[in-house]
Amino acid sequence: MNMSEQYLAARAVMPELSSKLHPEDTVVQSMPDVSPSKWHLAHVTWFFERFILKVFDKSYWSIDDQYDYLFNSYYYTAGQMHARPKRGLLSRPTLHQIMDYRAHVDAAMMSLIESHGGNPDITARLILGVNHEQQHQELFLTDLKHVLSCNPLRPAYDPQLPASSSVAPADHAFISGANGIQQVGASGNGFAFDNETPRHDALLHEHRIGNRLVTNGEYLEFVRDRGYEKPDLWLSDGWATVNEQGWRQPLYWSEDLESEFTLGGQRDIDLHAPVCHVSYYEADAYARWAGARLPTEFEWEIAASNKPLDGNLMESGYLHPVVGNDEQFFGDVWEWTSSAYAPYPGFVPLDGSLGEYNGKFMCNQMTVRGGSCATAQSHIRPSYRSFFYPDARWQFLGFRLAKDDPG
């Protein structure tokens, strides 16, 4: 696809996702980490306006100068912003006004794309903007799932979404991983975010890595073995969090351990599907209970290299973790690793305000790999990395196991 086609294709997804919602659905903010659907629709539009149109199009005029404050997320070098925990208070502008804002920016962007003459700076920002839009498509769904789960009516986003397969996964086994000096990071072929760079050497010690993800059924054994009540299994912060929050099962599981809330509504737990919506603390505690550990992000990356995209990704319309094939590295759940989210040797953030995109978050968070069932397919690659605080559960987060011994 040319740049115009890529832009229009990316911009069409979120309005399509919104088509199943009522305006009332788009305003709710269920917790500080969640943004209202309406805000996502506006923020990605602001990104193109603020970092492309206002920089490169001298004829561009903003539909409302106040949007620069309302829909800035965290770019302090670009100006002040409305506080993230208070985004649910933005009943105005209305959803209709935000859709008008999108149309206004899209028209200006199409005109600029057609006339920019291959300006490499514009092209680079266009590509980043499209990938940013795709990241927010995923957040749109994960945030919406949390919003709907907090409604006592337990409304389904789309009751027609198919349930996951009931086919049993491959037997769990540990396979030998590569060791020694390995090349990791973005290969330089195609787009990558700055936090995937630069490519560099990493030392891997002898280890084995799980051939697939941990399933609901396996995690249920941990729950029934009173894993949430055994302090020796938990990191100190994890044990404090479990007790403060009253966790006794993964987010969205019912208290009777029979059903879970999905984007398709309340459904029976599929014991063969990957366990999902667990924190780093829970993944780490399960690994210790199972006599294993979580893999490092580089153990994961090397093991995932040259593996097929075996999950069901967002473009398929299948928005639920599924029973994957053996290996199962991509497109079911984001996988917690034991690696802190940190810069690679020689990391250089993007110039200007866009340097705030990733680099300033490289502290106190853990790295996840693999992408989920809500991740855009074009983002799936071995080097792709995201990051969450260790107590995060609302994302599609799961894990696989690893061991230090070579077997």
Disulfide bonds with the S-S distance in Angstrom:
none
